Amino acid sequence: MSSRKHRDRRSAPVADSEIDPNEFFAPSEARVDRKVQQLCREVERTLSYAFGECTDRRVRELAVMAVDPAPDGSRLQISVLPSGPIDHAATQEALLAARGFFRDEIAAAIQRKRTPELVFHIVARTDAPEID
């Protein structure tokens, strides 16, 4: 008797042609976001050390404020804060010249098939949050 009750409650079987495998096997957005945020934290930590090891003085005087996906984990926007007054054009040029070194450091630190592209954004001192 109990098996008949359960059989009556089951929904009708769905035809295989009605199932979208991309929807069924796709990773949830929450998991993707968590993984991208995890990557951003790891890249931020790695770049903080790499900036200190860089041979260019202009880069050593920068601090990593944030690493954000732009638009996803394949490209990351690195927001940096200078410790004092700087020449933005020269600093941006120094960051672009050292980009290969930074990507090598990131590749050694993360477990991914491809190292993300890096885009640098220099935050002006007036944009920086006040620290008490």
N, CA, C and O atoms as a GROMACS GRO file, in nm:
protein
  528
    1MET      N    1   0.081  -0.119   0.000
    1MET     CA    2   0.000   0.000   0.000
    1MET      C    3   0.086   0.125   0.000
    1MET      O    4   0.054   0.222  -0.069
    2SER      N    5   0.194   0.125   0.075
    2SER     CA    6   0.276   0.244   0.083
    2SER      C    7   0.344   0.274  -0.051
    2SER      O    8   0.362   0.391  -0.085
    3SER      N    9   0.382   0.173  -0.126
    3SER     CA   10   0.447   0.198  -0.254
    3SER      C   11   0.350   0.261  -0.353
    3SER      O   12   0.392   0.341  -0.437
    4ARG      N   13   0.224   0.227  -0.345
    4ARG     CA   14   0.125   0.286  -0.434
    4ARG      C   15   0.104   0.433  -0.401
    4ARG      O   16   0.084   0.514  -0.491
    5LYS      N   17   0.108   0.468  -0.273
    5LYS     CA   18   0.093   0.608  -0.234
    5LYS      C   19   0.205   0.692  -0.297
    5LYS      O   20   0.179   0.800  -0.352
    6HIS      N   21   0.328   0.643  -0.288
    6HIS     CA   22   0.442   0.718  -0.341
    6HIS      C   23   0.437   0.728  -0.493
    6HIS      O   24   0.476   0.829  -0.551
    7ARG      N   25   0.388   0.623  -0.557
    7ARG     CA   26   0.378   0.626  -0.702
    7ARG      C   27   0.278   0.730  -0.748
    7ARG      O   28   0.300   0.796  -0.849
    8ASP      N   29   0.170   0.745  -0.674
    8ASP     CA   30   0.068   0.842  -0.712
    8ASP      C   31   0.117   0.985  -0.693
    8ASP      O   32   0.070   1.074  -0.764
    9ARG      N   33   0.208   1.010  -0.601
    9ARG     CA   34   0.257   1.144  -0.574
    9ARG      C   35   0.364   1.190  -0.672
    9ARG      O   36   0.387   1.310  -0.688
   10ARG      N   37   0.429   1.098  -0.737
   10ARG     CA   38   0.536   1.135  -0.830
   10ARG      C   39   0.480   1.213  -0.948
   10ARG      O   40   0.368   1.190  -0.992
   11SER      N   41   0.562   1.305  -0.997
   11SER     CA   42   0.521   1.380  -1.115
   11SER      C   43   0.545   1.295  -1.240
   11SER      O   44   0.617   1.195  -1.237
   12ALA      N   45   0.483   1.336  -1.346
   12ALA     CA   46   0.497   1.263  -1.472
   12ALA      C   47   0.641   1.273  -1.520
   12ALA      O   48   0.703   1.378  -1.501
   13PRO      N   49   0.696   1.170  -1.581
   13PRO     CA   50   0.833   1.176  -1.631
   13PRO      C   51   0.847   1.282  -1.740
   13PRO      O   52   0.756   1.306  -1.818
   14VAL      N   53   0.964   1.344  -1.743
   14VAL     CA   54   0.994   1.448  -1.841
   14VAL      C   55   1.074   1.386  -1.954
   14VAL      O   56   1.167   1.309  -1.931
   15ALA      N   57   1.036   1.421  -2.075
   15ALA     CA   58   1.108   1.368  -2.192
   15ALA      C   59   1.248   1.430  -2.198
   15ALA      O   60   1.268   1.544  -2.158
   16ASP      N   61   1.344   1.352  -2.247
   16ASP     CA   62   1.481   1.400  -2.258
   16ASP      C   63   1.493   1.522  -2.347
   16ASP      O   64   1.581   1.606  -2.326
   17SER      N   65   1.407   1.535  -2.445
   17SER     CA   66   1.414   1.649  -2.536
   17SER      C   67   1.373   1.779  -2.467
   17SER      O   68   1.403   1.887  -2.518
   18GLU      N   69   1.305   1.771  -2.352
   18GLU     CA   70   1.262   1.890  -2.280
   18GLU      C   71   1.367   1.941  -2.182
   18GLU      O   72   1.352   2.050  -2.128
   19ILE      N   73   1.473   1.866  -2.158
   19ILE     CA   74   1.576   1.904  -2.062
   19ILE      C   75   1.689   1.975  -2.136
   19ILE      O   76   1.742   1.925  -2.235
   20ASP      N   77   1.725   2.093  -2.086
   20ASP     CA   78   1.836   2.168  -2.142
   20ASP      C   79   1.962   2.133  -2.062
   20ASP      O   80   1.973   2.172  -1.946
   21PRO      N   81   2.057   2.060  -2.122
   21PRO     CA   82   2.176   2.020  -2.047
   21PRO      C   83   2.259   2.138  -1.998
   21PRO      O   84   2.322   2.129  -1.892
   22ASN      N   85   2.260   2.249  -2.072
   22ASN     CA   86   2.336   2.366  -2.027
   22ASN      C   87   2.280   2.422  -1.897
   22ASN      O   88   2.355   2.465  -1.810
   23GLU      N   89   2.149   2.420  -1.884
   23GLU     CA   90   2.085   2.469  -1.763
   23GLU      C   91   2.104   2.370  -1.648
   23GLU      O   92   2.124   2.409  -1.533
   24PHE      N   93   2.096   2.243  -1.680
   24PHE     CA   94   2.105   2.140  -1.579
   24PHE      C   95   2.244   2.128  -1.519
   24PHE      O   96   2.258   2.111  -1.398
   25PHE      N   97   2.348   2.139  -1.603
   25PHE     CA   98   2.485   2.120  -1.557
   25PHE      C   99   2.561   2.250  -1.534
   25PHE      O  100   2.678   2.246  -1.496
   26ALA      N  101   2.499   2.363  -1.557
   26ALA     CA  102   2.568   2.492  -1.541
   26ALA      C  103   2.598   2.518  -1.394
   26ALA      O  104   2.514   2.488  -1.308
   27PRO      N  105   2.717   2.573  -1.364
   27PRO     CA  106   2.747   2.606  -1.225
   27PRO      C  107   2.660   2.722  -1.179
   27PRO      O  108   2.625   2.809  -1.259
   28SER      N  109   2.626   2.724  -1.054
   28SER     CA  110   2.542   2.831  -1.001
   28SER      C  111   2.622   2.962  -1.000
   28SER      O  112   2.744   2.961  -0.991
   29GLU      N  113   2.550   3.074  -1.010
   29GLU     CA  114   2.617   3.204  -1.010
   29GLU      C  115   2.685   3.232  -0.877
   29GLU      O  116   2.788   3.298  -0.873
   30ALA      N  117   2.627   3.183  -0.770
   30ALA     CA  118   2.687   3.205  -0.638
   30ALA      C  119   2.825   3.140  -0.631
   30ALA      O  120   2.918   3.198  -0.575
   31ARG      N  121   2.838   3.020  -0.688
   31ARG     CA  122   2.967   2.952  -0.685
   31ARG      C  123   3.068   3.025  -0.774
   31ARG      O  124   3.184   3.040  -0.736
   32VAL      N  125   3.024   3.070  -0.892
   32VAL     CA  126   3.113   3.142  -0.982
   32VAL      C  127   3.160   3.271  -0.916
   32VAL      O  128   3.279   3.302  -0.920
   33ASP      N  129   3.068   3.346  -0.854
   33ASP     CA  130   3.106   3.470  -0.787
   33ASP      C  131   3.204   3.443  -0.674
   33ASP      O  132   3.300   3.518  -0.657
   34ARG      N  133   3.181   3.337  -0.598
   34ARG     CA  134   3.270   3.304  -0.488
   34ARG      C  135   3.410   3.274  -0.539
   34ARG      O  136   3.508   3.317  -0.480
   35LYS      N  137   3.418   3.200  -0.648
   35LYS     CA  138   3.549   3.164  -0.705
   35LYS      C  139   3.621   3.287  -0.760
   35LYS      O  140   3.742   3.299  -0.745
   36VAL      N  141   3.547   3.378  -0.824
   36VAL     CA  142   3.609   3.499  -0.878
   36VAL      C  143   3.658   3.587  -0.764
   36VAL      O  144   3.766   3.644  -0.773
   37GLN      N  145   3.579   3.599  -0.658
   37GLN     CA  146   3.623   3.678  -0.542
   37GLN      C  147   3.744   3.615  -0.475
   37GLN      O  148   3.833   3.686  -0.427
   38GLN      N  149   3.746   3.483  -0.471
   38GLN     CA  150   3.862   3.413  -0.414
   38GLN      C  151   3.987   3.442  -0.499
   38GLN      O  152   4.094   3.466  -0.444
   39LEU      N  153   3.972   3.440  -0.631
   39LEU     CA  154   4.083   3.473  -0.721
   39LEU      C  155   4.129   3.617  -0.697
   39LEU      O  156   4.249   3.642  -0.692
   40CYS      N  157   4.036   3.710  -0.683
   40CYS     CA  158   4.072   3.851  -0.662
   40CYS      C  159   4.151   3.869  -0.533
   40CYS      O  160   4.248   3.945  -0.530
   41ARG      N  161   4.110   3.802  -0.426
   41ARG     CA  162   4.184   3.812  -0.299
   41ARG      C  163   4.324   3.756  -0.313
   41ARG      O  164   4.420   3.812  -0.260
   42GLU      N  165   4.337   3.645  -0.383
   42GLU     CA  166   4.469   3.584  -0.400
   42GLU      C  167   4.560   3.672  -0.486
   42GLU      O  168   4.679   3.684  -0.458
   43VAL      N  169   4.505   3.731  -0.590
   43VAL     CA  170   4.583   3.821  -0.676
   43VAL      C  171   4.623   3.945  -0.598
   43VAL      O  172   4.736   3.994  -0.613
   44GLU      N  173   4.533   3.998  -0.516
   44GLU     CA  174   4.565   4.116  -0.436
   44GLU      C  175   4.681   4.087  -0.341
   44GLU      O  176   4.772   4.169  -0.328
   45ARG      N  177   4.678   3.973  -0.276
   45ARG     CA  178   4.785   3.934  -0.184
   45ARG      C  179   4.918   3.918  -0.260
   45ARG      O  180   5.022   3.964  -0.214
   46THR      N  181   4.913   3.853  -0.376
   46THR     CA  182   5.034   3.829  -0.455
   46THR      C  183   5.093   3.960  -0.506
   46THR      O  184   5.214   3.980  -0.502
   47LEU      N  185   5.007   4.050  -0.555
   47LEU     CA  186   5.057   4.177  -0.607
   47LEU      C  187   5.115   4.265  -0.497
   47LEU      O  188   5.208   4.341  -0.522
   48SER      N  189   5.061   4.257  -0.377
   48SER     CA  190   5.116   4.334  -0.266
   48SER      C  191   5.263   4.299  -0.243
   48SER      O  192   5.346   4.386  -0.219
   49TYR      N  193   5.293   4.170  -0.250
   49TYR     CA  194   5.433   4.126  -0.237
   49TYR      C  195   5.514   4.162  -0.362
   49TYR      O  196   5.630   4.204  -0.351
   50ALA      N  197   5.455   4.146  -0.479
   50ALA     CA  198   5.528   4.170  -0.604
   50ALA      C  199   5.564   4.318  -0.620
   50ALA      O  200   5.669   4.350  -0.675
   51PHE      N  201   5.477   4.408  -0.573
   51PHE     CA  202   5.509   4.551  -0.582
   51PHE      C  203   5.635   4.582  -0.501
   51PHE      O  204   5.717   4.664  -0.543
   52GLY      N  205   5.650   4.518  -0.386
   52GLY     CA  206   5.768   4.540  -0.303
   52GLY      C  207   5.895   4.486  -0.364
   52GLY      O  208   6.004   4.537  -0.337
   53GLU      N  209   5.883   4.382  -0.447
   53GLU     CA  210   6.000   4.322  -0.511
   53GLU      C  211   6.037   4.388  -0.644
   53GLU      O  212   6.143   4.360  -0.700
   54CYS      N  213   5.952   4.474  -0.694
   54CYS     CA  214   5.974   4.537  -0.825
   54CYS      C  215   6.097   4.628  -0.820
   54CYS      O  216   6.122   4.694  -0.719
   55THR      N  217   6.173   4.630  -0.928
   55THR     CA  218   6.295   4.712  -0.933
   55THR      C  219   6.267   4.859  -0.956
   55THR      O  220   6.351   4.943  -0.924
   56ASP      N  221   6.150   4.893  -1.010
   56ASP     CA  222   6.115   5.032  -1.038
   56ASP      C  223   6.064   5.099  -0.909
   56ASP      O  224   5.968   5.052  -0.848
   57ARG      N  225   6.127   5.207  -0.871
   57ARG     CA  226   6.091   5.280  -0.749
   57ARG      C  227   5.947   5.330  -0.754
   57ARG      O  228   5.878   5.331  -0.652
   58ARG      N  229   5.900   5.372  -0.872
   58ARG     CA  230   5.764   5.424  -0.885
   58ARG      C  231   5.660   5.319  -0.849
   58ARG      O  232   5.556   5.351  -0.792
   59VAL      N  233   5.688   5.194  -0.883
   59VAL     CA  234   5.594   5.085  -0.852
   59VAL      C  235   5.604   5.045  -0.705
   59VAL      O  236   5.502   5.013  -0.644
   60ARG      N  237   5.723   5.047  -0.649
   60ARG     CA  238   5.739   5.011  -0.508
   60ARG      C  239   5.665   5.105  -0.415
   60ARG      O  240   5.627   5.066  -0.305
   61GLU      N  241   5.642   5.229  -0.459
   61GLU     CA  242   5.573   5.327  -0.376
   61GLU      C  243   5.421   5.318  -0.387
   61GLU      O  244   5.351   5.402  -0.331
   62LEU      N  245   5.370   5.219  -0.457
   62LEU     CA  246   5.225   5.201  -0.472
   62LEU      C  247   5.176   5.093  -0.376
   62LEU      O  248   5.249   5.001  -0.341
   63ALA      N  249   5.051   5.106  -0.337
   63ALA     CA  250   4.986   5.005  -0.253
   63ALA      C  251   4.861   4.956  -0.326
   63ALA      O  252   4.787   5.035  -0.385
   64VAL      N  253   4.838   4.826  -0.322
   64VAL     CA  254   4.720   4.769  -0.387
   64VAL      C  255   4.600   4.795  -0.296
   64VAL      O  256   4.598   4.751  -0.182
   65MET      N  257   4.500   4.867  -0.348
   65MET     CA  258   4.379   4.896  -0.272
   65MET      C  259   4.273   4.789  -0.293
   65MET      O  260   4.210   4.742  -0.198
   66ALA      N  261   4.253   4.750  -0.421
   66ALA     CA  262   4.147   4.655  -0.452
   66ALA      C  263   4.177   4.586  -0.584
   66ALA      O  264   4.246   4.639  -0.671
   67VAL      N  265   4.124   4.465  -0.595
   67VAL     CA  266   4.129   4.390  -0.720
   67VAL      C  267   3.986   4.348  -0.750
   67VAL      O  268   3.922   4.279  -0.672
   68ASP      N  269   3.937   4.393  -0.866
   68ASP     CA  270   3.798   4.366  -0.904
   68ASP      C  271   3.794   4.299  -1.041
   68ASP      O  272   3.875   4.330  -1.128
   69PRO      N  273   3.699   4.207  -1.062
   69PRO     CA  274   3.683   4.147  -1.195
   69PRO      C  275   3.629   4.252  -1.291
   69PRO      O  276   3.540   4.329  -1.256
   70ALA      N  277   3.683   4.253  -1.412
   70ALA     CA  278   3.640   4.351  -1.511
   70ALA      C  279   3.637   4.289  -1.649
   70ALA      O  280   3.740   4.298  -1.716
   71PRO      N  281   3.536   4.231  -1.697
   71PRO     CA  282   3.403   4.203  -1.642
   71PRO      C  283   3.395   4.069  -1.569
   71PRO      O  284   3.298   4.043  -1.497
   72ASP      N  285   3.496   3.983  -1.588
   72ASP     CA  286   3.494   3.853  -1.520
   72ASP      C  287   3.636   3.818  -1.477
   72ASP      O  288   3.724   3.905  -1.478
   73GLY      N  289   3.660   3.694  -1.439
   73GLY     CA  290   3.790   3.653  -1.389
   73GLY      C  291   3.901   3.649  -1.492
   73GLY      O  292   4.017   3.631  -1.456
   74SER      N  293   3.868   3.666  -1.620
   74SER     CA  294   3.973   3.664  -1.722
   74SER      C  295   4.047   3.798  -1.731
   74SER      O  296   4.156   3.804  -1.788
   75ARG      N  297   3.989   3.903  -1.675
   75ARG     CA  298   4.052   4.036  -1.672
   75ARG      C  299   4.025   4.098  -1.536
   75ARG      O  300   3.911   4.097  -1.489
   76LEU      N  301   4.127   4.150  -1.474
   76LEU     CA  302   4.114   4.207  -1.340
   76LEU      C  303   4.159   4.352  -1.340
   76LEU      O  304   4.261   4.387  -1.399
   77GLN      N  305   4.082   4.437  -1.272
   77GLN     CA  306   4.119   4.577  -1.256
   77GLN      C  307   4.187   4.592  -1.121
   77GLN      O  308   4.129   4.560  -1.017
   78ILE      N  309   4.309   4.642  -1.123
   78ILE     CA  310   4.388   4.660  -1.003
   78ILE      C  311   4.387   4.808  -0.968
   78ILE      O  312   4.440   4.890  -1.044
   79SER      N  313   4.328   4.844  -0.855
   79SER     CA  314   4.328   4.983  -0.807
   79SER      C  315   4.446   5.000  -0.714
   79SER      O  316   4.460   4.928  -0.615
   80VAL      N  317   4.532   5.096  -0.747
   80VAL     CA  318   4.652   5.120  -0.667
   80VAL      C  319   4.650   5.262  -0.612
   80VAL      O  320   4.596   5.354  -0.673
   81LEU      N  321   4.710   5.277  -0.495
   81LEU     CA  322   4.715   5.406  -0.427
   81LEU      C  323   4.861   5.447  -0.410
   81LEU      O  324   4.939   5.373  -0.350
   82PRO      N  325   4.898   5.564  -0.460
   82PRO     CA  326   5.036   5.611  -0.441
   82PRO      C  327   5.056   5.660  -0.298
   82PRO      O  328   4.962   5.707  -0.234
   83SER      N  329   5.179   5.648  -0.249
   83SER     CA  330   5.208   5.691  -0.112
   83SER      C  331   5.228   5.842  -0.102
   83SER      O  332   5.221   5.898   0.007
   84GLY      N  333   5.250   5.906  -0.213
   84GLY     CA  334   5.270   6.051  -0.214
   84GLY      C  335   5.237   6.106  -0.353
   84GLY      O  336   5.176   6.035  -0.434
   85PRO      N  337   5.274   6.229  -0.380
   85PRO     CA  338   5.249   6.286  -0.512
   85PRO      C  339   5.332   6.214  -0.619
   85PRO      O  340   5.450   6.186  -0.599
   86ILE      N  341   5.269   6.185  -0.732
   86ILE     CA  342   5.336   6.112  -0.840
   86ILE      C  343   5.302   6.173  -0.974
   86ILE      O  344   5.209   6.253  -0.986
   87ASP      N  345   5.377   6.134  -1.074
   87ASP     CA  346   5.347   6.166  -1.213
   87ASP      C  347   5.264   6.048  -1.266
   87ASP      O  348   5.317   5.939  -1.286
   88HIS      N  349   5.134   6.072  -1.289
   88HIS     CA  350   5.045   5.962  -1.328
   88HIS      C  351   5.088   5.894  -1.457
   88HIS      O  352   5.081   5.771  -1.466
   89ALA      N  353   5.130   5.969  -1.555
   89ALA     CA  354   5.168   5.911  -1.684
   89ALA      C  355   5.291   5.820  -1.668
   89ALA      O  356   5.294   5.710  -1.723
   90ALA      N  357   5.390   5.867  -1.593
   90ALA     CA  358   5.512   5.787  -1.574
   90ALA      C  359   5.483   5.662  -1.490
   90ALA      O  360   5.539   5.556  -1.515
   91THR      N  361   5.398   5.676  -1.391
   91THR     CA  362   5.363   5.562  -1.306
   91THR      C  363   5.284   5.459  -1.384
   91THR      O  364   5.308   5.339  -1.371
   92GLN      N  365   5.190   5.505  -1.466
   92GLN     CA  366   5.112   5.413  -1.549
   92GLN      C  367   5.205   5.340  -1.647
   92GLN      O  368   5.188   5.220  -1.672
   93GLU      N  369   5.302   5.411  -1.702
   93GLU     CA  370   5.399   5.350  -1.793
   93GLU      C  371   5.484   5.245  -1.721
   93GLU      O  372   5.511   5.138  -1.776
   94ALA      N  373   5.524   5.274  -1.597
   94ALA     CA  374   5.602   5.178  -1.517
   94ALA      C  375   5.519   5.053  -1.486
   94ALA      O  376   5.572   4.942  -1.488
   95LEU      N  377   5.391   5.071  -1.456
   95LEU     CA  378   5.303   4.957  -1.429
   95LEU      C  379   5.286   4.870  -1.554
   95LEU      O  380   5.288   4.747  -1.545
   96LEU      N  381   5.271   4.933  -1.668
   96LEU     CA  382   5.258   4.857  -1.793
   96LEU      C  383   5.386   4.783  -1.827
   96LEU      O  384   5.382   4.671  -1.879
   97ALA      N  385   5.500   4.844  -1.798
   97ALA     CA  386   5.628   4.778  -1.825
   97ALA      C  387   5.648   4.657  -1.734
   97ALA      O  388   5.711   4.559  -1.774
   98ALA      N  389   5.596   4.664  -1.613
   98ALA     CA  390   5.615   4.554  -1.516
   98ALA      C  391   5.500   4.452  -1.521
   98ALA      O  392   5.500   4.356  -1.444
   99ARG      N  393   5.404   4.471  -1.609
   99ARG     CA  394   5.288   4.382  -1.616
   99ARG      C  395   5.327   4.236  -1.637
   99ARG      O  396   5.266   4.147  -1.577
  100GLY      N  397   5.426   4.209  -1.720
  100GLY     CA  398   5.471   4.072  -1.744
  100GLY      C  399   5.525   4.007  -1.616
  100GLY      O  400   5.497   3.891  -1.588
  101PHE      N  401   5.602   4.084  -1.540
  101PHE     CA  402   5.654   4.035  -1.412
  101PHE      C  403   5.539   4.002  -1.316
  101PHE      O  404   5.541   3.899  -1.249
  102PHE      N  405   5.438   4.090  -1.311
  102PHE     CA  406   5.324   4.067  -1.223
  102PHE      C  407   5.246   3.944  -1.264
  102PHE      O  408   5.205   3.865  -1.179
  103ARG      N  409   5.226   3.926  -1.393
  103ARG     CA  410   5.152   3.808  -1.440
  103ARG      C  411   5.230   3.680  -1.412
  103ARG      O  412   5.169   3.577  -1.381
  104ASP      N  413   5.363   3.684  -1.421
  104ASP     CA  414   5.444   3.567  -1.385
  104ASP      C  415   5.427   3.532  -1.237
  104ASP      O  416   5.413   3.415  -1.202
  105GLU      N  417   5.429   3.634  -1.152
  105GLU     CA  418   5.411   3.612  -1.009
  105GLU      C  419   5.272   3.555  -0.979
  105GLU      O  420   5.257   3.465  -0.896
  106ILE      N  421   5.171   3.608  -1.047
  106ILE     CA  422   5.034   3.560  -1.026
  106ILE      C  423   5.021   3.416  -1.075
  106ILE      O  424   4.957   3.334  -1.010
  107ALA      N  425   5.080   3.386  -1.191
  107ALA     CA  426   5.073   3.250  -1.245
  107ALA      C  427   5.136   3.149  -1.150
  107ALA      O  428   5.088   3.037  -1.138
  108ALA      N  429   5.242   3.189  -1.082
  108ALA     CA  430   5.306   3.099  -0.986
  108ALA      C  431   5.221   3.080  -0.861
  108ALA      O  432   5.232   2.978  -0.794
  109ALA      N  433   5.136   3.179  -0.829
  109ALA     CA  434   5.059   3.174  -0.706
  109ALA      C  435   4.923   3.106  -0.721
  109ALA      O  436   4.874   3.046  -0.626
  110ILE      N  437   4.863   3.114  -0.838
  110ILE     CA  438   4.727   3.060  -0.854
  110ILE      C  439   4.731   2.929  -0.932
  110ILE      O  440   4.825   2.901  -1.006
  111GLN      N  441   4.628   2.852  -0.914
  111GLN     CA  442   4.616   2.725  -0.985
  111GLN      C  443   4.511   2.739  -1.095
  111GLN      O  444   4.397   2.695  -1.080
  112ARG      N  445   4.549   2.801  -1.204
  112ARG     CA  446   4.458   2.821  -1.316
  112ARG      C  447   4.532   2.793  -1.446
  112ARG      O  448   4.654   2.802  -1.455
  113LYS      N  449   4.453   2.760  -1.546
  113LYS     CA  450   4.512   2.731  -1.677
  113LYS      C  451   4.564   2.859  -1.742
  113LYS      O  452   4.670   2.859  -1.804
  114ARG      N  453   4.490   2.968  -1.726
  114ARG     CA  454   4.528   3.095  -1.787
  114ARG      C  455   4.539   3.203  -1.678
  114ARG      O  456   4.458   3.210  -1.586
  115THR      N  457   4.640   3.285  -1.692
  115THR     CA  458   4.658   3.397  -1.600
  115THR      C  459   4.574   3.513  -1.649
  115THR      O  460   4.576   3.544  -1.768
  116PRO      N  461   4.499   3.579  -1.561
  116PRO     CA  462   4.413   3.690  -1.605
  116PRO      C  463   4.493   3.810  -1.655
  116PRO      O  464   4.607   3.834  -1.613
  117GLU      N  465   4.432   3.884  -1.745
  117GLU     CA  466   4.489   4.010  -1.792
  117GLU      C  467   4.476   4.112  -1.679
  117GLU      O  468   4.384   4.104  -1.598
  118LEU      N  469   4.568   4.206  -1.673
  118LEU     CA  470   4.568   4.306  -1.567
  118LEU      C  471   4.548   4.446  -1.626
  118LEU      O  472   4.612   4.484  -1.723
  119VAL      N  473   4.457   4.520  -1.565
  119VAL     CA  474   4.432   4.659  -1.600
  119VAL      C  475   4.453   4.740  -1.474
  119VAL      O  476   4.393   4.710  -1.370
  120PHE      N  477   4.537   4.843  -1.481
  120PHE     CA  478   4.571   4.920  -1.362
  120PHE      C  479   4.494   5.052  -1.360
  120PHE      O  480   4.478   5.119  -1.462
  121HIS      N  481   4.449   5.088  -1.241
  121HIS     CA  482   4.380   5.215  -1.218
  121HIS      C  483   4.447   5.282  -1.100
  121HIS      O  484   4.447   5.229  -0.989
  122ILE      N  485   4.504   5.400  -1.123
  122ILE     CA  486   4.571   5.474  -1.017
  122ILE      C  487   4.466   5.564  -0.951
  122ILE      O  488   4.405   5.648  -1.016
  123VAL      N  489   4.447   5.545  -0.822
  123VAL     CA  490   4.349   5.621  -0.747
  123VAL      C  491   4.416   5.748  -0.696
  123VAL      O  492   4.524   5.743  -0.637
  124ALA      N  493   4.352   5.861  -0.721
  124ALA     CA  494   4.406   5.989  -0.674
  124ALA      C  495   4.396   5.995  -0.522
  124ALA      O  496   4.305   5.935  -0.464
  125ARG      N  497   4.485   6.066  -0.459
  125ARG     CA  498   4.486   6.076  -0.313
  125ARG      C  499   4.355   6.135  -0.260
  125ARG      O  500   4.313   6.099  -0.150
  126THR      N  501   4.290   6.222  -0.334
  126THR     CA  502   4.162   6.279  -0.288
  126THR      C  503   4.051   6.176  -0.291
  126THR      O  504   3.954   6.187  -0.216
  127ASP      N  505   4.064   6.071  -0.379
  127ASP     CA  506   3.964   5.964  -0.388
  127ASP      C  507   3.983   5.861  -0.279
  127ASP      O  508   3.894   5.779  -0.254
  128ALA      N  509   4.097   5.863  -0.213
  128ALA     CA  510   4.128   5.760  -0.114
  128ALA      C  511   4.045   5.783   0.012
  128ALA      O  512   4.022   5.898   0.052
  129PRO      N  513   4.001   5.674   0.076
  129PRO     CA  514   3.926   5.690   0.200
  129PRO      C  515   4.014   5.740   0.313
  129PRO      O  516   4.133   5.706   0.319
  130GLU      N  517   3.958   5.819   0.403
  130GLU     CA  518   4.033   5.870   0.517
  130GLU      C  519   4.050   5.760   0.621
  130GLU      O  520   3.954   5.691   0.654
  131ILE      N  521   4.170   5.744   0.673
  131ILE     CA  522   4.199   5.646   0.775
  131ILE      C  523   4.233   5.719   0.904
  131ILE      O  524   4.326   5.800   0.906
  132ASP      N  525   4.160   5.692   1.009
  132ASP     CA  526   4.186   5.759   1.138
  132ASP      C  527   4.281   5.682   1.222
  132ASP      O  528   4.314   5.723   1.333
   0.00000   0.00000   0.00000
